[in-house]
């Protein structure tokens, strides 16, 4: 491909790179400049628009054959993930109005975009590391709690273990198939060779660690709770999305057979049940969302039991519905100068009386995450379990649905605190600033589009 074609195919990545450079120059020239936030939003929004344009025009190409490929579904996946990052950046103003948050987020998003177009294990590993390394800093950034350093270290060590497992799996994959292309995973899936099967298990284990599937979930609650609210939202939405899109790229359309079916069914099912049960006992929204994300990771990995052609569609649509509601819940939280008090469920009591619009938005987010119709979360779960049943795994689908019902309790508990409890004592809680409320409205608009026009997304994925 010529230079022009490469530039067009990688337009979202190039715009993010330009944003990183611009933010760094701005920081060097002006110090802690207030222009950082609008600049970051402009470049991420431009990258999202570029990705959507590539998808709508049906642009297809391989700027680096065997390493990086662009297809319309990959372009739309990038557009969705970049669009989800815009409200996260917007409502970060309360926490990081002039800080290092923005170049770190754009650097991580560059890795997320690489994952959607990766065609080999080398590119995939590069994308995973580019996505993950800035997030280690985001957990620590702000240092608002004494446990932030411990949480960041725990995340670093376990994420590093996942990277090591992934590299070993890719090495064994090369040894058994002679290729580092993602298509070699499908070859290894159907191979009776022990080396190939070991490679598959190690790659899947790496994804389980990155996505916080039980029993590899220990880092998530501590990291989510210790990070600032925007950083937690970024981890819960964009990092989760990047990992699952990477997994979808690796599995492709390959048929999953025993014994991998058991691995892809049992551990995700345990994650669904354990995540939902443990979330019931959490005193804060961030920690509750951490266990909720463990359960949602279980739903997402169930998608790989389904038929190959529908996997990528089901995963990306679920990530869009799940992501927009998670960001909505965090963006609508009233601000509080004391970080540890901001998301305590006890402090949400009576929120409908003190901040009715914020309570309404958080309530919508909770109902959608619980999978209650007609909210987009219901459509996303329906699509996942429909594909699992169509593939003949009815028992696993039923067990997964039963496990998902457990989660309804703790989501409704948040609504009960906001609408059916007397107002909490004054804790310094203040209404969210206009820019955070604007981010909430963006998420609300996105959720309405997903709920009313799901085919708009599904047909393009």
C-alpha positions, 0 to 999 in steps of 0.5 A, spaced: 500 500 500 502 507 498 503 512 503 496 515 502 492 508 503 496 507 510 495 514 512 487 513 511 487 506 514 491 508 520 487 515 521 484 514 528 491 511 530 495 517 527 490 522 530 491 519 537 498 520 536 498 527 534 494 528 540 499 525 545 504 530 541 500 536 542 498 535 549 506 533 551 508 540 547 502 544 551 505 541 557 512 543 556 510 550 553 505 552 558 505 547 564 499 545 567 495 548 561 487 548 562 487 547 554 489 540 555 482 537 556 478 540 550 484 538 546 484 531 548 476 531 547 478 534 540 483 529 538 479 523 541 472 525 538 476 526 531 479 519 531 472 516 533 469 520 527 475 518 522 474 511 525 466 511 523 467 514 516 472 508 515 466 504 517 461 507 513 465 508 507 467 500 507 474 502 507 478 495 507 486 494 507 492 491 510 497 497 511 502 492 514 500 485 511 499 479 516 500 484 522 495 490 521 488 490 517 482 494 517 475 492 515 469 495 516 467 491 523 474 493 526 473 500 524 466 501 527 469 497 533 474 503 534 469 508 533 465 505 539 470 505 543 473 512 542 466 514 543 466 511 549 472 515 551 469 522 550 465 522 556 470 519 560 475 525 559 469 530 559 467 528 566 475 527 569 475 535 569 473 535 576 479 530 578 484 532 573 483 539 570 490 540 568 494 533 569 497 528 566 491 524 565 490 526 558 496 524 554 496 517 558 489 516 556 490 517 549 496 513 549 492 507 552 487 508 547 492 508 541 493 500 544 486 499 544 485 501 537 491 497 535 487 491 538 481 492 534 486 491 527 491 486 530 492 480 525 498 477 529 500 475 536 506 480 535 501 486 534 496 484 539 501 483 544 504 490 542 497 493 543 495 490 550 502 493 553 500 500 550 493 499 553 495 497 559 502 500 561 499 507 562 493 504 566 498 502 571 499 510 572 492 512 572 491 507 578 496 511 582 495 518 579 492 523 584 494 518 590 488 520 594 488 514 598 493 510 602 492 504 598 493 506 591 500 504 591 498 497 593 493 497 588 497 499 582 503 494 584 498 489 585 495 490 578 502 491 575 504 484 577 498 480 575 497 484 569 505 482 568 503 475 569 498 475 564 503 478 559 508 473 560 502 467 559 500 471 553 507 471 550 509 464 552 502 461 549 504 465 543 511 462 543 508 455 543 503 457 538 509 458 533 512 452 535 506 448 534 503 451 527 509 455 525 506 462 524 504 468 529 498 470 525 491 470 529 489 464 524 494 459 527 489 460 534 484 456 530 489 451 527 491 450 534 484 449 537 483 443 532 489 440 533 490 434 538 497 436 539 499 437 546 503 443 545 498 446 541 493 445 546 497 448 551 498 454 547 491 455 547 490 454 554 495 459 556 493 465 551 486 464 554 488 464 561 492 471 559 485 474 557 482 471 563 487 475 567 486 481 563 479 481 564 478 479 571 475 472 570 475 468 577 480 466 580 484 471 576 480 477 579 483 479 585 486 485 582 480 488 580 476 490 586 482 493 589 484 497 583 477 500 581 476 502 588 483 505 589 483 509 583 480 516 582 472 515 579 475 517 571 480 512 572 475 507 574 471 508 569 476 508 564 478 501 566 471 498 567 469 500 560 475 501 555 480 496 558 475 491 559 473 493 551 480 492 549 481 485 552 475 482 549 476 485 542 483 482 542 480 476 545 474 476 539 480 477 534 484 471 536 478 466 536 475 469 530 470 464 527 474 458 529 469 452 532 470 451 539 470 444 541 472 440 548 475 441 552 476 448 551 468 449 551 469 447 559 474 452 560 470 457 557 463 455 560 465 453 567 470 459 569 465 465 566 459 461 569 463 462 576 465 469 575 458 471 573 455 467 580 461 470 584 461 477 581 454 478 582 454 475 589 460 478 592 457 485 589 451 485 594 456 486 600 460 492 597 459 498 601 461 503 595 459 504 588 466 503 585 468 496 588 461 494 587 462 496 579 468 492 580 465 485 582 459 487 577 465 487 571 467 480 573 460 478 572 460 482 565 466 479 563 463 472 564 457 474 560 462 476 555 466 470 555 460 466 554 459 469 547 465 465 545 461 458 546 457 461 540 458 460 532 464 464 530 461 469 525 456 472 530 462 472 536 465 479 534 458 482 533 455 480 540 461 482 543 462 489 541 455 490 541 455 488 549 461 492 550 457 498 547 451 497 551 455 495 558 460 501 557 455 507 556 451 505 562 458 504 566 460 511 564 453 514 565 453 511 572 460 514 574 459 521 570 452 522 574 455 521 581 455 528 585 462 530 586 465 530 593 472 533 595 473 527 600 474 521 594 473 516 599 466 519 601 464 520 593 461 513 591 459 510 598 452 507 597 450 510 604 451 517 602 447 515 596 441 515 600 435 520 598 439 522 592 433 523 589 431 528 593 437 532 593 440 531 586 434 528 582 436 528 575 443 525 577 439 519 581 435 518 575 441 517 570 444 513 575 437 509 576 437 508 568 444 505 568 443 500 574 437 498 570 440 497 564 446 493 567 441 489 570 439 487 564 432 489 565 428 491 558 427 495 554 434 498 556 440 496 552 443 491 557 437 487 556 438 487 548 446 485 549 445 479 554 439 477 549 444 477 543 449 473 547 445 468 550 441 467 544 448 465 540 450 460 545 443 457 545 443 457 537 450 453 538 447 447 542 449 449 549 442 450 552 444 448 559 450 453 559 445 458 557 440 457 562 445 457 568 448 463 565 441 466 565 440 464 572 446 467 575 445 473 571 438 474 575 442 474 582 445 481 579 438 484 579 438 485 587 445 489 588 443 494 582 436 495 585 439 496 592 442 502 589 436 505 586 432 503 593 438 507 597 436 513 592 429 513 592 426 509 598 431 511 604 431 518 607 437 523 605 444 521 608 447 526 613 451 532 609 458 529 607 460 535 602 456 532 596 455 537 591 452 537 584 456 535 578 459 540 574 456 542 567 461 539 563 460 532 567 453 533 566 454 534 559 458 527 559 452 524 562 447 527 557 452 524 551 451 517 555 444 518 555 443 519 548 448 513 546 443 509 550 437 511 547 440 510 540 442 503 542 436 501 545 431 504 539 436 502 533 440 496 535 440 494 528 444 500 526 450 497 530 449 490 529 448 490 521 455 494 521 458 489 526 
